[in-house]
């Protein structure tokens, strides 16, 4: 056939405000989109109906010469009564069935799909659990051949070693893999449907030891009078002033602090932060003063609370736990227990639950609507935590402090 376009004309075709076509001949055309993308299309009729089919990949992955060759092959099929678009659709369905006919292939496709929405840590954790506990037994098994009893035995084996959280995740992920597979037409089976009904109850939630509020004065006096590293004591106090998680507090970096603004910014995906949430922490005056005092000690390192033996690393969890043990509060108070103590005190004294939950970094701030999306309740939290820090200050000084209550 006589080709009406040249390769140079195809290359130089510029986008316009609306998409347009350039005829090649015998129904083949080049579609040029406003974004500059160029697609080969073939118009044809079969069974009395007008149809259109994509010819190869977009330009330049498919050249003009290649597009003309493929279009000629499609016209030969049409002459034989075969619809090239329908033929392609069936081939794609067969390919999808071939790729996902085993659990391992379906799990891989599901993991790739879900990883687009997960943070890297969640994707890695899912991959590790699947590789360790699920895929060695199910990888090569056809989706339709796996029975509920087989999955139940697999999960029971995980529970038998005491890994109840892993077992729960495994049930959820196997169920999600089958749901994804059914949606893609790879299977109609649902052997994971009833797995939750035979799950073993795991141990109760970890109870982080923490003191009742009335015993806090003695704890603060013991901490104040104990001769320990300034950094260790300061780290414990920062946890008490802010209610942040122990791992995040111990690994606080100078780069996260704006002492003039009284703000500690924890970026999204930060190590030690549960689920990697973004979090803003208002710093009370006492915390700012303490941080300025220790800046000459660790200010030229990355971490605020540097390790005893290696200043390039943060303070260890054992350093705080050891100090709490030595002042007489073993099994009575933990670093994480500070969060429980603070939460109980703030709730008991009537502060807004949303302020407290945000201070504890519970929930994803990106899902909070409106102007609070990033600086969620920052100013009321600043006032709330300053009240709390002032109260702790009074207890530490041994003053006749009135019971902690919300100001105003």
C-alpha positions in Angstrom: 0.0 0.0 0.0 1.1 3.6 -0.4 2.1 5.0 3.0 1.0 8.7 3.4 3.3 9.4 6.3 7.0 9.4 6.7 9.0 8.4 9.8 10.2 12.1 10.0 6.6 13.4 9.9 5.6 11.0 12.7 8.6 12.0 14.8 7.9 15.7 14.3 4.1 15.6 14.9 3.4 18.1 17.7 0.6 17.9 20.3 -2.3 20.3 20.0 -5.0 21.4 22.4 -7.2 18.5 21.4 -6.1 15.1 20.2 -5.9 14.6 16.5 -5.1 11.8 13.9 -2.8 11.5 11.0 -3.8 8.9 8.3 -1.2 6.3 7.2 -3.5 4.4 4.8 -5.9 1.5 4.7 -7.4 2.4 8.1 -4.1 2.8 9.9 -3.6 6.1 11.7 -1.4 7.8 14.2 -3.3 9.4 17.2 -1.5 12.4 18.8 -2.7 13.3 22.3 -2.4 16.7 23.9 0.3 15.3 26.3 2.4 14.4 23.3 1.8 10.6 23.4 1.5 9.0 20.0 -0.5 5.8 19.5 -1.0 3.6 16.4 -4.6 2.6 15.7 -6.3 0.5 13.0 -9.9 1.2 12.0 -11.8 -1.7 10.4 -15.2 -3.3 10.0 -16.2 -6.8 10.9 -19.6 -8.4 11.1 -21.0 -5.1 9.9 -19.6 -3.2 12.9 -17.0 -0.5 13.0 -14.1 -1.3 15.3 -10.7 0.0 16.3 -7.7 -1.8 17.7 -4.3 -0.7 19.0 -1.4 -1.5 16.7 1.8 -2.3 18.6 3.1 -0.1 21.4 3.0 3.7 21.3 5.5 5.5 19.1 8.6 5.4 19.2 8.5 1.9 20.7 6.7 0.9 17.5 8.1 2.6 14.4 6.0 3.5 11.3 7.4 0.6 9.4 6.6 -1.9 12.2 3.1 -0.4 12.6 2.4 -0.9 8.9 3.6 -4.5 9.1 1.4 -5.3 12.2 -1.6 -3.6 10.6 -1.2 -5.8 7.5 -1.2 -8.9 9.7 -4.4 -7.6 11.4 -6.1 -7.1 8.0 -5.3 -10.6 7.0 -7.0 -11.9 10.2 -10.1 -9.7 9.4 -10.2 -11.2 5.9 -10.4 -14.6 7.5 -13.3 -13.5 9.8 -11.2 -13.1 12.9 -11.6 -9.9 15.0 -8.0 -8.9 16.0 -9.3 -7.0 19.1 -11.2 -10.0 20.3 -8.3 -12.3 19.6 -6.0 -10.0 21.6 -8.5 -9.9 24.5 -8.6 -13.7 24.7 -4.8 -13.9 24.6 -4.5 -11.5 27.5 -7.0 -13.5 29.5 -5.1 -16.7 28.8 -1.8 -15.0 29.7 -3.3 -13.7 33.0 -4.5 -17.2 33.9 -1.1 -18.7 33.0 0.8 -16.1 35.1 -1.4 -16.5 38.2 -2.4 -20.2 38.2 -0.2 -20.9 41.2 -0.4 -19.3 44.7 3.1 -18.1 44.5 2.5 -16.2 41.2 -0.8 -14.8 42.6 0.9 -13.7 45.8 3.7 -12.0 43.8 1.1 -10.1 41.7 -0.9 -9.1 44.8 2.2 -7.9 46.7 3.3 -5.8 43.7 -0.2 -4.3 43.4 -0.5 -3.5 47.2 3.0 -2.1 47.5 1.9 0.9 45.5 -0.1 2.0 48.5 2.1 0.6 51.3 5.1 2.3 52.9 8.3 0.5 52.2 8.5 -1.0 55.7 5.0 -2.6 55.4 5.9 -4.0 52.0 9.1 -5.5 53.3 7.4 -7.0 56.3 4.7 -8.6 54.2 7.4 -10.1 51.9 9.4 -11.5 54.8 6.4 -13.1 56.4 5.2 -14.6 53.1 8.7 -15.9 52.2 9.2 -17.5 55.7 5.8 -19.0 56.5 3.6 -19.2 53.5 5.4 -19.5 50.2 7.6 -22.5 51.0 4.4 -24.6 51.4 2.1 -23.0 48.9 4.3 -21.4 46.2 3.8 -24.0 43.5 0.3 -25.1 44.4 -2.5 -24.2 42.0 -5.0 -21.7 43.5 -7.9 -24.1 43.0 -6.2 -27.0 44.7 -5.5 -25.4 48.2 -8.1 -26.5 50.8 -9.3 -24.7 53.9 -7.9 -27.5 56.1 -4.5 -27.0 54.5 -4.5 -23.3 55.3 -5.8 -23.9 58.8 -2.9 -26.2 59.5 -0.5 -23.7 58.1 -1.7 -20.9 60.4 -2.0 -23.3 63.4 1.7 -24.0 63.0 2.5 -20.4 63.2 0.3 -20.0 66.3 2.0 -23.1 67.9 5.3 -21.2 68.1 3.6 -18.3 69.9 3.7 -15.9 66.9 0.1 -14.8 67.1 0.6 -11.4 65.4 2.3 -13.2 62.5 -0.6 -15.7 62.4 -3.1 -12.9 62.3 -1.3 -11.1 59.5 -0.9 -14.4 57.6 -4.6 -15.0 57.7 -5.3 -11.5 56.5 -2.8 -11.7 53.6 -3.9 -15.1 52.4 -7.5 -14.0 52.3 -6.4 -10.8 50.5 -4.4 -12.8 47.9 -7.5 -15.0 47.2 -9.7 -11.9 47.0 -7.3 -10.3 44.5 -7.1 -13.5 42.5 -10.9 -13.8 42.3 -11.2 -10.2 41.2 -8.8 -10.9 38.4 -10.6 -14.0 37.3 -7.7 -16.4 38.2 -9.9 -18.5 40.5 -13.3 -18.8 42.1 -12.0 -20.5 45.2 -12.2 -19.0 48.7 -10.5 -21.4 51.0 -9.4 -18.6 53.4 -12.9 -17.4 54.1 -13.4 -19.1 57.5 -9.8 -19.0 58.8 -10.6 -16.5 61.5 -13.1 -18.8 63.0 -10.4 -21.4 64.0 -7.8 -18.9 65.1 -6.3 -19.3 68.6 -6.6 -16.3 70.9 -3.2 -14.8 71.6 -2.0 -13.3 74.8 -3.5 -10.0 75.9 -2.1 -6.7 74.9 1.3 -5.9 76.5 0.7 -4.0 79.7 3.5 -1.5 80.0 4.1 -0.9 83.6 3.2 2.6 84.8 2.6 4.3 88.1 -0.7 5.8 89.3 -0.5 9.6 89.3 -0.4 9.8 93.0 2.9 7.9 93.1 4.5 10.2 90.5 6.1 12.7 93.0 8.2 10.0 94.6 9.3 8.8 91.2 10.3 12.3 90.2 12.2 12.9 93.4 14.1 9.6 93.0 14.9 10.5 89.4 16.0 14.0 90.3 18.3 12.8 93.1 19.9 9.8 91.2 23.4 10.5 89.9 23.2 9.3 86.4 24.3 10.5 83.0 22.8 13.9 82.1 21.7 12.5 78.7 20.0 9.5 80.2 18.0 11.5 82.7 17.2 14.2 80.1 15.9 11.5 77.7 13.6 10.2 80.4 12.3 13.6 81.2 11.7 14.4 77.5 9.6 11.3 77.2 7.6 12.5 80.3 7.2 16.0 78.8 6.1 15.0 75.3 4.5 11.4 75.6 6.5 10.4 72.4 7.4 6.8 71.9 10.6 5.5 73.5 12.4 4.6 70.3 11.6 7.9 68.7 12.7 9.8 71.8 16.0 8.0 72.3 16.8 8.5 68.6 15.9 12.2 68.5 18.0 14.1 66.0 19.1 17.7 66.3 17.9 18.2 62.7 14.3 17.5 63.9 14.3 20.3 66.4 13.3 24.0 66.0 14.0 25.2 69.5 13.1 28.8 68.7 9.7 27.7 67.6 9.4 25.0 70.2 8.7 22.2 67.7 9.9 18.7 67.2 9.1 17.5 63.7 9.0 13.7 62.9 9.0 13.2 59.2 6.8 10.5 57.5 8.5 7.1 57.4 10.9 7.9 60.3 12.5 4.9 61.9 11.0 4.0 65.3 7.7 5.8 64.5 4.8 3.3 64.5 3.4 3.0 61.0 5.8 5.7 59.9 3.3 8.6 60.6 4.3 12.2 60.3 4.1 13.9 63.7 4.5 17.4 65.2 5.4 17.6 68.9 5.1 20.9 70.7 7.9 21.3 73.2 7.2 22.9 76.6 9.6 25.5 78.0 11.2 23.0 80.3 12.1 20.7 77.4 13.5 23.6 75.3 15.7 24.7 78.2 17.0 21.2 78.8 17.8 20.7 75.1 19.7 24.0 75.0 21.7 22.9 78.1 22.8 19.6 76.5 23.5 21.1 73.1 27.2 21.7 74.0 27.5 17.9 74.9 26.0 16.4 71.8 25.2 19.2 69.5 28.0 18.4 67.0 26.6 14.8 66.6 23.5 13.6 64.7 21.6 12.4 67.7 20.6 14.4 70.8 21.0 11.5 73.2 24.2 9.9 72.0 25.3 6.4 72.9 27.7 5.9 75.7 30.2 3.8 73.7 29.5 5.1 70.2 28.4 8.7 69.9 27.4 8.1 66.2 24.5 6.0 67.5 21.6 6.9 69.8 21.2 6.0 73.4 20.2 2.4 74.0 16.9 1.3 75.5 18.8 -0.5 78.2 20.3 2.8 79.5 16.9 4.1 80.4 15.5 0.8 81.7 18.6 0.3 83.8 18.2 3.7 85.4 14.5 3.2 86.2 15.4 -0.2 87.7 18.2 1.3 89.9 16.0 4.0 91.3 13.7 1.3 92.6 11.0 1.1 90.0 11.6 -2.2 88.3 8.4 -3.7 87.0 6.6 -0.5 88.2 7.4 2.0 85.5 8.8 1.7 82.0 9.7 4.3 79.4 6.7 3.3 77.3 4.6 3.3 80.4 5.1 7.1 80.5 2.6 7.3 77.6 0.0 5.4 79.5 0.5 7.5 82.6 0.3 10.8 80.6 -2.8 9.6 78.6 -4.6 8.6 81.8 -3.8 11.9 83.5 -4.8 14.1 80.6 -8.0 12.2 80.0 -8.9 12.3 83.7 -8.5 16.0 83.8 -10.9 16.7 80.9 -8.7 17.6 77.9 -10.2 17.0 74.5 -9.7 13.4 73.5 -8.7 14.4 70.0 -5.8 16.5 71.3 -4.6 13.7 73.5 -4.8 11.1 70.7 -2.8 13.4 68.4 -0.2 14.1 71.1 0.2 10.3 71.4 0.5 10.1 67.5 -2.4 7.7 67.3 -3.8 7.6 63.8 -2.6 9.0 60.5 -2.5 12.8 60.4 -2.9 12.7 56.6 -6.4 11.5 57.1 -7.4 14.4 59.3 -9.5 16.8 57.2 -9.1 20.5 56.9 -6.5 22.9 58.3 -5.5 20.4 61.0 -4.1 18.0 58.4 -0.4 18.7 59.3 -0.3 20.8 62.4 -3.1 18.8 64.0 -4.4 20.7 67.1 -0.9 22.0 67.6 -1.7 25.1 69.6 -4.2 23.5 72.0 -1.7 20.6 72.4 1.0 23.1 73.2 -1.0 24.6 76.0 -2.1 21.2 77.3 1.5 19.9 77.4 2.8 23.1 79.0 0.2 22.7 81.8 1.5 19.1 82.2 5.1 20.1 82.3 4.4 22.9 84.8 2.7 20.3 87.0 5.7 17.9 86.8 8.0 20.9 87.6 6.0 21.6 90.7 6.2 17.9 91.8 9.9 17.8 91.2 10.5 20.9 93.3 8.4 19.4 96.1 6.0 22.4 96.1 2.5 22.1 97.4 1.0 21.4 94.0 -2.7 21.3 93.5 -4.1 18.2 91.7 -3.4 18.4 88.0 -6.3 19.8 86.1 -7.1 21.6 82.9 -6.5 25.3 83.1 -9.5 27.4 82.4 
